[in-house]
C-alpha cells in the first residue's frame, strides 16, 4: 500500500540522516564553528560538539493533536529512560514545547530536544521513539521528523 511505501521511505531517510551524522567528528564541528566565541557558547549550552542532539519536530493541521502527540512522545521517552537506568543518567530532555515558529504553512509545530554526551544512547532512544511513533500517531494527522545535531532549533 502507498502508506507503507511512505513509511519505508521515511524510515530509510531517517536511517541515512542518523548514519551520516554519526560520521561527523568533533574536528568537523570545529571547522564549521571556528570562532572561539561560538565554541564557548556551544559548550555552555551543551550543543555539538560538546554534546550530541536530536531535535524531534512534530507538525500537524490541528493544534491540539500536535500538542498531544508531542506530550505522548515525551512520555514515551521518559518511560524508555526509566526502564534503563543508564539512559536516565545519560540523556537530558527539553520539552515538549511549541516551536519558536509555532505555525508554518498552515501546520502547527511542537518540538522535543534530547541531549547526550554520547551518541549511542541518544540514537538508541531516537530510533525507539521514531519506531514507536509510526503506530501511535496514526489518526492524529501529525508528522514527526528527527534531526541529529540540528543546525537550527527553529
N, C-alpha and C positions, 0 to 999 in steps of 0.2 A: 504493500500500500504506500501511497505517497507520503503519509505522515511518518512511516518507518524510514523511508529514504531521507527525509529531512532530519530525523533524529540521528541517523547514521552519519549524515554529512556533518551535522553539528558536533557529534562525538569525535569524528576524525579531525575536524578543525580544532576543537579544544585540545585534543591529544597533541596535535602538531604544535600548537601555541605553547602548551606546557613543556613539551620536549625541547623546542627551540630555546626557550628561556632558561632551561636548565644548563645550556651550553655557555651562557654568559658567565664570565669570571669577574671578580671584583675589579681587575685591571680594566675591563671593558667599561664599567661604570665610571672609573676614574678618568678615562679618556672623554667620556660623554660629559661628565660634570667635573671639569678640570680645575675649576676655581676653588680655592680652599674655603672660601665663604660658603659656597654651595655645599661642599662636603661636610662642613661643620653643621650646617642647617640639617642636612640629611642624617647626620649622626644623632643630633639632639632629638629629632622626631622619630628615629628608628626607621628610616627609609633606606632603600638599597643604596649602596652595597652593604650597609651595616645590618640590615635585616631584609628578609625576603617578604614579599606581599602577594596576596591575591585579592583583587577587588571583584566582588560579585555585584553585578548590576542587574536589577530586575526592572522590566518595563512592561506596562500594560495599559489597556484602554480605560479600565475602571480603577480609580484611585484606591478604593477600599480593598479590592482584590490584590492590588500590587503591594500595599502595606501589609496585608495579612500574609501573603507569600513570603515577604521579607522577614516577618516575625517567625513564621514557621521554619524558614531557613536558619535563622539564628538559634531557635530552639533545638533544631536537629544538630547544629554544630555543638551546642552545649552538651547535648546528650552523648555525642561521639566522644567529646573530651572527658566527660565524667566516667565513661566506660573504660577509658585508658588513662591512668594517672599521668603517665609521661607526656601525653598530649596536653593535658590541662596545665602542666608546668611549662611547656614549650610555646604554646600558642597564645596570642593575645587577639581578642575580637573587639572590634569597634563597630558599633551599630547594632541593629539596623537603624538607618536614618534616611530621611528624604534626601535625594541627591541635591547638590548645590543648584543645579539646573533641574528643578523639580518636574518640569514638563517640557518635552522636546518632541516636535512633530506629532502632537496630539497624544503622546504616551506619557503616563505618569512614571516617575523613576524613583527607585529606592536603592540603597546600596548597603553592603556589609563588607568590612575590610578585615582580613586576617593577616597577622604579622608573626614572623618567627625568625630566629637567628639561623635555623637550619631549614634547608629546603625540603628534605624528605618528609617530615611530619606535615608540613604545610601542604605539599602535593597530595599526600595520603588523604588528609581530611578534605581537600578540594575535590578530589575525584569522588570520594564518598558522597559529598554534598551534591555534586552535579548528577551522579547516577541516581541518587535518591529523588532529586527534583523531577526527573522525567515522569515518574508515575504520580508524584504528589501534586504537581501543579497542573495536571490535566483538568480542564474545565475552568481554570482560573483566568485564562486569557493573558497569561504572563509569560514573558520570555526571560530566561536567565542567561547571562554571559559571565565568563570568568576570565579575568585579565591578570596574568602573572607579572609582577613587578611593573605595574602600570606607569606610564609616563605622566599621566594626569589623573587626578582623583575627581575631576569634574565630569 
